[in-house]
Amino acid sequence: MIHIDQAQTLLDDWIRHWSVHGYGLWTVASRTDPDDVIGFGGVGLRAFGEVELLNLGYRFAVTAWGQGYATELSRAALEYGFEELRVTEVFALVRPAHAASIGVLEKVGMQRVDVLDDVPGQAPSFVYHTVVASGCAPQRDELDISFSHL
């Protein structure tokens, strides 16, 4: 479990990313209950070893698992990266045991391209990657969720 000081540091880093870059992670809530945050995610710069790359990431409350929210968030984040930020590629890190997240990344068109030894004492994370094809962003489903920046 994360300590409150660690959580504050993480939140401060996210806010700093927004201030410096003008984009970052979004909070996620259902449209039917917009005051109930069910997760966060989006794209932001992240160190992949010695290299900083645009990373797709997310986390959701256990009660939100299995309802398509991660897929919808991932599609929205990729669309934002390709259409608004005009990047040509996006990466993602996933722990090998997170089969559901691996499925989400593959469902939105990402491909496993490498591993990264990023967690001491644990198996390396899988590195996923996708590129924009012919200037077209991936199509999103229309689930009942909304996004807002942190």
N, C-alpha and C positions, 0 to 999 in steps of 0.2 A: 504494500500500500504506500502511496506517495504521501510524504509529509507536507504540511501546509506551507512551509517555507519553500519546498521544491515546487509546489503548485504555483506559488506566487512568482517565483523566478521564471517558470515556464510561461505564465501569462504575461509577465513583463517582456519577455523575449518576443512573444507574438505581437504585442502592441508596438514594440520597437520596430519589428519587421514592417508592419503597416505604415508607421511613420516614415521610415527610410525608403521603402519601395512602393508604397501606395496600393499594396494588395497583400493578402495573406489569408489565414484561415478564417472560415465562417463559422458561426454558430448555426445549428440546425434545430428547427422546431417543426412540429406538424402544423398545418394550416388551421386545423380545428382547435388547437391549443397552443397558440403562438408564444405564450409565456412559459411553456414547459420545454426547456432545452433538452433535446434527446441526444445531442452529439455535437461534434465539431469536425471540420475538415476543409480541404481545399488544396491549393498549391502554394508553395513557398520555397524559398531557397534553403537548401540543406547540404551539409558536408557529406559527401560520399568519399570517405577516406580523405585525401588531400584536395579533392575537387569539389567545388560548390555547384550543385545542379538544381534545376526546378523539380521539386518533389511533390507528388500527389500523396496525401495522407489523410487519415480520418480515424475517429474513434466514436463509438456509439454506446449508449446505455444498454445493458443486457436486455432490457424490455423492448428495445428497438431492433434487436437482431432478427434476421430472417424475414424482414418485411420489405426488402428492396431499397431501403434508405441508402445503404453504402453504394449500391449501383447507381442510384439517381445522383447522389453527391459526386461520385467519380465522373460521371458523364458531364455534369454541370461544370466541374472543375477543369476537365479537359477542354470543354468548349470555351471556357473563360481563358484558359492558357493559350489556345490556338487562335481564337477570334479577337480577344481583347488585348492580351499581352503580345500577341503575334510571335510567339515562340514556335519553333519547329519540332521540338521534342520535349517529352516529360518523362521523368523517372519515378519509380516507387520502390520502397523497401518493405519487405514483409518477412515475418518470422516463419521458418519452415513448418511449424506446427499449426499455423493459422490457415487451415484449409479453406474456410469460408472466404477470407480475404484474398487468397490466391485465386479462388473462383471468380470473385468480383473483378479483379484486375484482368483476368483472361477474358471475362465476359465483355469488358469495355474495350477490348482490343490490344491490351498490353501483352508483351511477350517477355518471358524470362531470358535474361541475357548474361547474367553473371551472379556471383555471390560476393558479399562484403562481410568481413569479420568485424562487426561493429559492436558486439556485446561480449565483453570478456567472459570466458568460461562457458559460453554457449555456442551452439552451432551457428555458422555464418547465416546472415539474412540473405534472402533471394533478392536480386535486383531485377526489376521489371522496367520496360521501356516501351514507348510508343512514339511515333512520328505522325505529323499531320500529312495526309495524302492529298495532293492537288489542292491544297487550301481549304479542304472540307473538314469541318469539325464533326465528331461523332454525334449521332442523333440521340436525344434524351427522351426517356419516357416521361410521362406527366404524372408523377406521384403527388400525393397530398402533403408536400413538405415545403418549407420556405427556408431561405438562407439569409443571414445577415453577418456583416463583419463583426469581429470581437471588439 
